[in-house]
Amino acid sequence: MPKTLHPIMLAGTGSDVGKSVLAAAFCRIFLQDGYHPAPFKAQNMALNSFATPEGLEMGRAQAVQAEAAGIACHTDMNPLLLKPNSNHTSQVVLNGRPIGNTGAYDYFRKSEGREALRKEVYAAYDRLNSRFNPIVMEGAGSISEINLRDTDLVNMPMALHAKADVLLVGDIDRGGVFASVYGSIMLQRPEERARIKGIIINKFRGDLRLFADGARMLEELCGVPVLGVVPYFTDIHIEEEDSVALAAKAVKAMRGKINVAVVLLRHISNYTDFDVLERDPRVHLFYTNNTDELTKADIILVPGSKSTIDDLYELRRNGCAQAIIRARREGKTVMGICGGYQIMGEEVLDPQHVEGEVSRMPGLGLLPVSTTMSGSKVTRQVTFNGHMHGYEIHMGTTVPTTDVQPLNTMADGRGEGCRVDERCMGTYIHGILDNAGFIDQLLAPWQQKADESAETFDYQAFKEEQYNRLADHVRKHVDMDRLYQIMTDGEEERP
């Protein structure tokens, strides 16, 4: 029987230092070593969300970490989710359900409501901690934003509540790692500083031996052991939390491949819908909002959006709407998912002004459907077309304006989505492209362009392989024996 381990928190010297990926790695390592781990992040800010088996909404990053831990995701793993809107506010999702919108100033000021949220995230952690061991916690951004310390729900106050062993992650690739690590520790209050039990230097490039003196200097400066220096990698693929890098995906069309363009919306959400296509050997996938680049695609995918009307307006302004319509007319495939499905219809109505002041916006007119926005949100996991799986997260209801052929048949026999023909379709189902059978259907009209030796891609097997490779990579470069010692030290020795 494995020992009971203290929870750990991956905290950062800044944003994008690699906390999410390292948390996934430790979830898989602890699973491999016979434990029953679970991820936890008190508060997430992201447009990339996921539906739990109970039909509730949570951050996609913790769903990925749960998958690495070998367990089903649950909102207790991410009780508070902020989804940015187009008008400088965020939708607040608490325990899987939206409770309203708020601006940044109102959200981060002290108030009774803020303390009520703190009680909720603490309660979620406590429930999770009673069922799993260890809890692999993730902080947010930098732990040294001292101006927000009294209202912080996710970093050191959360670590203090959980009595977690904090591992401070520094990104050496961006430079200034000594100052960022030392400064992050020194800016903590004494009781917070005492919780920091290890340092991990992430994204190292070059010969690791060159940093041996650096690691020793950091330990002497900070009085905290450096548990590992993790090399930068590009050959292990874990779903990303942020969409910043999407525009950098290669645009040049490739021979021997089916060229697939994802329209780069301003408020793109759930872009991980397309990860499987990026790995499919038959496909070359790229993201763009350039009209010339859209003409290079055989298949154009219109993704989900957090602000459908605003993105639809922008598509008309930048010329992409006309380019997509022209591509359809020229025989290219066009498919919309969630917000993209709404965009491809005849109109989007917003009589309650859920998204803003615009009451009606004409759609692309490629699908004979009309969408009406509403304040209620649909979140659920679904089974369709016999054995395929996905999930829905959307505001609004879409109805046909004439007789239409549904794209999918749900488990209860209902039709879902809209299919004009094999090259024009829309659906509300996120994760639809994780199903090999559906991808084969989507690519079928273009199969002659693909290399004949390319086979259908098994995404689930691929993901399992990536989690294991990630665990091997981190295990090789982090002193796990010392970490286990830290995580089993007697409670009487811990502040």
C-alpha positions in Angstrom: 0.0 0.0 0.0 1.6 3.3 -1.1 2.2 5.9 1.7 -0.1 8.9 2.1 1.6 11.8 0.3 1.3 15.5 1.0 -0.3 17.5 -1.8 2.0 19.4 -4.0 1.5 22.7 -5.8 3.3 23.7 -9.0 3.6 27.5 -8.6 5.2 29.8 -11.1 7.5 32.8 -11.3 5.3 34.0 -14.1 2.7 32.9 -16.7 3.5 30.3 -19.3 6.4 28.8 -17.3 5.1 25.2 -17.9 3.0 24.6 -14.7 0.1 22.9 -16.5 2.3 20.4 -18.4 4.4 19.6 -15.3 1.3 19.0 -13.3 0.1 16.6 -16.0 3.5 14.9 -15.8 3.4 14.4 -12.1 -0.2 13.1 -12.3 1.0 10.4 -14.7 4.2 9.7 -12.6 2.2 9.2 -9.4 -0.3 7.0 -11.3 2.6 4.9 -12.6 4.0 4.6 -9.1 0.7 3.1 -7.7 -0.9 6.2 -6.2 -4.4 7.6 -7.0 -3.7 11.2 -7.9 -6.0 14.0 -9.0 -5.3 17.6 -10.3 -6.6 20.8 -8.8 -6.6 24.4 -9.8 -8.8 26.7 -7.8 -9.3 29.3 -10.5 -8.6 29.1 -14.2 -9.0 31.8 -16.8 -9.4 30.3 -20.2 -11.7 30.0 -23.2 -10.8 26.3 -23.5 -13.3 24.5 -21.4 -14.6 20.9 -21.1 -17.8 19.2 -20.1 -17.7 16.7 -17.2 -19.6 13.4 -17.2 -22.2 15.2 -15.0 -22.7 17.9 -17.7 -20.9 20.7 -15.9 -18.1 23.0 -17.2 -14.5 23.2 -16.1 -11.1 24.2 -17.5 -9.7 22.0 -20.2 -6.2 22.0 -18.6 -7.5 20.1 -15.6 -9.4 17.7 -17.8 -6.2 16.9 -19.5 -4.4 16.4 -16.2 -7.2 14.2 -15.0 -6.7 12.1 -18.1 -3.0 11.8 -17.3 -4.0 10.7 -13.8 -6.3 8.0 -15.3 -9.5 9.4 -13.8 -12.7 11.1 -15.0 -12.7 14.9 -14.7 -14.8 16.6 -12.1 -15.6 20.3 -11.3 -13.9 19.9 -7.9 -10.7 19.8 -9.9 -11.4 23.4 -11.1 -14.2 24.9 -9.1 -13.8 28.4 -10.5 -13.5 29.2 -14.2 -13.3 32.7 -15.7 -14.2 32.9 -19.5 -13.2 36.3 -21.0 -15.9 38.0 -22.9 -15.4 40.6 -25.7 -16.3 43.6 -23.6 -13.6 43.4 -21.0 -15.6 41.2 -18.6 -15.5 37.5 -17.9 -18.2 35.0 -17.4 -17.8 33.4 -13.9 -18.4 29.7 -13.8 -18.6 28.3 -10.3 -18.7 24.5 -9.7 -19.5 24.0 -13.3 -22.4 26.5 -13.7 -22.3 30.2 -14.9 -23.2 32.6 -12.1 -22.8 35.9 -14.0 -20.3 38.3 -15.6 -17.8 40.5 -13.9 -15.1 43.1 -14.7 -11.5 42.6 -13.5 -11.7 45.4 -11.0 -14.9 44.2 -9.3 -13.6 40.6 -9.3 -10.3 41.3 -7.6 -11.4 43.8 -5.0 -12.2 42.7 -1.4 -15.8 41.9 -0.8 -18.1 39.5 0.9 -18.6 37.8 -2.5 -14.9 37.2 -2.8 -14.8 35.4 0.5 -17.8 33.4 -0.5 -15.8 32.2 -3.6 -12.8 31.4 -1.3 -15.1 29.1 0.8 -16.3 27.4 -2.4 -12.8 26.6 -3.7 -11.6 25.5 -0.3 -14.6 23.2 0.0 -14.0 21.8 -3.5 -10.3 21.0 -2.6 -11.4 19.4 0.6 -13.8 17.1 -1.2 -11.2 16.1 -3.7 -8.5 15.6 -1.1 -10.8 13.1 0.7 -11.0 10.9 -2.4 -7.6 11.1 -4.0 -3.9 11.0 -3.0 -1.9 13.0 -3.8 -3.5 16.1 -5.1 -1.4 17.8 -7.7 -2.2 21.5 -7.5 -1.5 24.2 -10.0 -1.1 27.9 -9.3 -1.8 30.7 -11.7 0.6 33.2 -13.2 3.1 34.5 -10.8 3.0 33.9 -7.0 4.6 37.3 -6.4 1.7 39.6 -7.4 1.7 41.2 -4.0 -0.8 43.8 -4.9 -3.4 41.0 -5.4 -2.3 38.9 -2.4 -5.3 39.6 -0.2 -7.8 38.6 -2.9 -5.7 35.7 -4.3 -7.7 32.4 -4.4 -5.3 30.2 -6.4 -1.7 30.6 -5.3 -0.1 30.7 -1.8 -3.4 31.2 0.2 -4.6 28.0 -1.4 -1.3 26.2 -0.6 -1.6 27.3 3.0 -5.1 25.9 3.2 -4.1 22.6 1.7 -0.8 22.5 3.6 0.8 21.7 0.3 4.5 21.4 -0.5 5.1 24.1 -3.1 7.4 23.5 -6.1 8.4 26.9 -7.6 8.7 26.6 -11.4 11.0 29.0 -13.3 11.3 29.3 -17.1 15.0 29.6 -18.0 14.2 30.0 -21.7 12.8 33.5 -21.3 15.9 34.7 -19.3 16.2 36.2 -15.8 15.6 32.9 -14.0 17.9 33.7 -11.0 16.1 37.0 -10.3 12.6 35.6 -10.9 13.1 32.6 -8.6 14.9 34.5 -5.8 12.5 37.5 -6.1 9.4 35.2 -6.0 10.6 33.5 -2.8 11.7 36.7 -1.1 8.4 38.5 -1.7 6.5 35.8 0.2 5.4 36.2 3.8 7.3 34.0 6.2 4.6 31.4 6.5 4.3 31.3 2.7 8.0 31.1 2.1 8.2 28.1 4.5 5.8 26.2 2.2 8.2 26.4 -0.8 10.0 23.1 -0.6 11.7 22.8 -4.0 12.6 24.6 -7.2 12.2 23.3 -10.8 14.0 25.0 -13.6 12.0 24.4 -16.8 12.6 24.7 -20.6 16.4 24.4 -20.4 18.2 24.4 -23.8 21.7 23.0 -24.2 24.1 21.0 -22.1 22.6 20.5 -18.6 26.1 20.3 -17.1 26.5 24.0 -17.8 23.8 24.8 -15.2 25.3 22.7 -12.4 26.9 25.8 -10.8 23.7 27.8 -11.4 21.6 25.2 -9.5 24.0 25.3 -6.6 24.0 29.1 -6.5 20.2 29.1 -6.5 20.1 26.7 -3.6 22.5 28.9 -1.6 20.6 32.1 -2.4 17.2 30.8 -1.7 17.8 28.1 0.9 15.5 25.8 -1.2 16.7 22.7 -3.1 16.7 22.6 -6.9 14.9 19.4 -7.5 15.4 19.3 -11.2 16.3 21.1 -14.5 13.9 20.0 -17.2 15.0 20.3 -20.8 12.9 22.1 -23.4 11.1 19.6 -25.6 9.2 19.8 -28.9 8.6 16.1 -29.6 6.1 15.5 -26.8 2.6 16.7 -27.5 0.2 17.7 -24.7 -2.9 19.8 -25.3 -2.1 23.5 -24.8 -4.1 25.7 -22.5 -3.5 29.0 -24.3 -4.2 29.9 -28.0 -1.2 32.4 -28.3 0.8 30.1 -30.5 -2.0 29.1 -33.0 -1.1 31.8 -35.6 2.4 30.4 -35.8 1.3 27.1 -37.2 2.7 26.7 -40.7 0.5 28.0 -43.5 2.3 26.7 -46.6 0.2 24.1 -48.4 1.7 20.7 -48.7 1.7 18.1 -51.4 0.6 14.6 -50.5 -1.5 16.1 -47.7 -5.1 17.2 -47.3 -4.8 20.9 -46.4 -7.1 22.0 -43.6 -7.5 25.6 -42.4 -8.9 26.6 -39.1 -10.3 30.1 -39.2 -8.4 32.1 -36.5 -11.3 33.9 -34.7 -10.6 36.7 -32.3 -12.5 34.9 -29.6 -11.6 31.3 -30.6 -12.5 28.7 -27.9 -12.0 25.0 -27.6 -9.3 25.0 -30.3 -8.1 21.6 -28.9 -10.9 20.3 -31.1 -8.3 20.3 -33.9 -5.3 18.7 -32.1 -6.1 15.3 -33.5 -6.1 16.6 -37.1 -2.7 18.2 -36.5 -1.3 14.7 -35.7 -3.2 12.9 -38.5 -0.6 11.8 -41.1 -3.0 12.5 -44.0 -3.5 16.2 -43.0 -1.6 19.4 -43.0 -3.4 21.8 -40.6 -2.9 25.5 -40.1 -4.7 28.5 -38.5 -5.3 31.7 -40.4 -7.5 34.8 -40.8 -5.8 35.7 -44.0 -8.1 35.5 -47.1 -5.3 34.4 -49.5 -4.2 31.6 -47.1 -7.8 30.3 -46.8 -7.8 29.7 -50.6 -5.0 27.2 -50.1 -7.2 24.9 -48.0 -9.2 21.9 -49.2 -11.2 22.0 -45.9 -12.1 25.1 -43.9 -13.1 24.6 -40.3 -14.9 27.4 -38.4 -14.2 26.9 -34.7 -16.0 27.7 -31.5 -16.3 31.3 -30.3 -16.9 32.9 -26.9 -18.5 35.8 -28.8 -20.2 34.6 -31.9 -21.7 37.9 -33.1 -18.5 39.9 -32.6 -16.5 37.2 -34.5 -19.1 37.1 -37.3 -18.8 40.9 -37.6 -15.0 40.6 -37.7 -15.1 37.9 -40.4 -17.2 40.3 -42.6 -14.9 43.2 -41.9 -11.6 41.3 -42.7 -12.9 39.6 -45.8 -12.8 36.0 -44.4 -16.6 35.7 -44.6 -16.5 36.2 -48.4 -13.5 33.9 -48.7 -15.3 31.1 -46.9 -18.4 31.5 -49.0 -16.3 31.6 -52.2 -14.5 28.4 -51.1 -17.8 26.6 -50.6 -18.9 27.8 -54.0 -15.7 26.4 -55.5 -16.3 22.9 -54.0 -14.2 23.2 -50.9 -15.4 21.6 -47.6 -16.6 24.0 -44.9 -17.6 22.8 -41.5 -18.5 24.7 -38.4 -18.3 23.6 -34.7 -20.4 25.2 -32.0 -19.9 29.0 -32.6 -18.7 28.2 -36.1 -22.0 26.2 -36.7 -23.9 29.4 -35.6 -21.8 31.6 -37.8 -22.4 29.3 -40.9 -26.2 29.7 -40.5 -28.5 32.3 -42.0 -28.6 34.6 -38.9 -27.7 35.0 -35.3 -30.4 36.7 -33.1 -29.7 38.1 -29.7 -33.0 39.7 -28.5 -31.9 39.5 -24.8 -28.5 41.1 -25.6 -26.6 38.2 -24.1 -23.5 39.0 -26.1 -23.9 42.8 -26.6 -25.9 45.5 -28.1 -26.4 43.9 -31.6 -29.8 42.2 -31.9 -29.3 40.5 -35.2 -26.3 39.7 -37.4 -26.6 37.9 -40.8 -24.7 34.7 -40.9 -22.7 33.2 -43.8 -25.8 31.6 -45.2 -24.1 28.3 -45.8 -26.5 26.3 -43.6 -30.3 26.6 -43.5 -30.5 27.3 -39.8 -31.1 30.3 -37.4 -29.6 30.8 -34.0 -31.2 32.6 -31.1 -28.9 33.5 -28.1 -30.2 33.0 -24.6 -28.8 33.3 -21.1 -28.9 29.6 -20.4 -25.9 27.4 -21.2 -25.9 23.8 -22.4 -23.1 21.7 -21.0 -23.1 17.9 -21.4 -21.2 14.9 -22.6 -22.9 13.1 -25.5 -22.8 9.8 -27.5 -23.8 9.9 -31.1 -23.7 7.9 -34.3 -23.7 4.6 -32.4 -20.3 4.7 -30.6 -18.8 8.2 -31.0 -18.3 10.6 -28.1 -18.0 14.3 -27.5 -19.4 17.2 -25.5 -21.5 20.3 -25.8 -20.8 23.7 -24.3 -22.8 26.5 -25.8 -25.2 29.4 -25.4 -28.1 29.7 -27.8 -30.5 27.4 -29.7 -30.2 26.6 -33.4 -33.2 25.6 -35.4 -33.7 24.8 -39.1 -35.3 27.3 -41.4 -36.3 24.5 -43.9 -36.2 20.7 -44.0 -32.6 19.7 -43.2 -30.6 16.6 -42.9 -29.0 16.2 -39.4 -25.3 15.6 -39.3 -25.4 13.3 -36.4 -27.9 10.9 -34.6 -27.8 11.1 -30.9 -28.1 8.2 -28.5 -31.8 8.9 -27.9 -32.5 9.0 -31.7 -32.6 12.8 -32.0 -31.0 14.5 -35.0 -28.1 16.9 -34.3 -26.4 19.5 -36.4 -27.0 20.2 -40.1 -25.6 18.5 -43.2 -26.2 20.1 -46.6 -23.9 17.6 -48.3 -20.6 15.8 -47.7 -18.7 19.2 -48.0 -20.9 21.5 -46.0 -22.0 20.8 -42.4 -22.2 22.1 -38.8 -22.5 20.7 -35.3 -22.6 21.7 -31.7 -20.4 18.7 -30.6 -16.9 19.5 -29.4 -14.5 16.6 -29.6 -16.3 15.3 -32.7 -12.9 15.2 -34.5 -11.5 12.9 -31.7 -13.5 10.1 -33.4 -11.6 8.4 -36.1 -14.8 7.4 -38.0 -15.9 11.0 -38.2 -12.5 12.2 -39.5 -12.6 9.5 -42.2 -16.0 10.8 -43.2 -14.8 14.4 -43.3 -11.6 13.6 -45.3 -13.3 11.1 -47.7 -13.9 13.7 -50.5 -10.2 14.6 -50.5 -8.7 11.1 -49.8 -7.1 11.0 -53.2 -4.8 13.9 -52.2 -3.4 12.1 -49.2 -0.4 9.8 -49.3 -1.7 6.3 -49.9 0.4 4.9 -47.1 -1.2 7.2 -44.5 -3.6 5.4 -42.1 -6.4 6.5 -39.8 -4.9 8.1 -36.7 -5.7 6.6 -33.3 -5.8 9.7 -31.1 -6.5 7.9 -27.8 -3.5 5.7 -28.2 -1.4 8.7 -29.2 -2.4 10.7 -26.1 -1.5 7.8 -23.8 1.9 7.5 -25.4 2.5 11.2 -25.0 1.6 11.2 -21.3 4.0 8.3 -20.7 6.7 10.0 -22.7 6.2 13.2 -20.7 6.4 11.3 -17.4 9.6 9.6 -18.5 11.1 13.0 -19.5 10.2 14.7 -16.2 11.2 11.6 -14.1 14.6 11.6 -15.8 15.3 15.2 -14.9 13.6 15.6 -11.5 14.9 14.0 -8.3 11.8 11.9 -7.6 13.4 10.2 -4.5 13.9 13.6 -2.9 10.5 14.8 -3.9 8.9 11.7 -2.3 10.9 12.4 0.8 9.6 15.9 0.9 6.0 14.7 0.4 6.2 12.2 3.3 8.0 14.3 5.9 6.2 14.2 9.3 3.5 16.9 9.7 5.1 17.9 13.0 8.1 19.2 11.0 6.0 21.2 8.7 4.8 24.7 9.4 
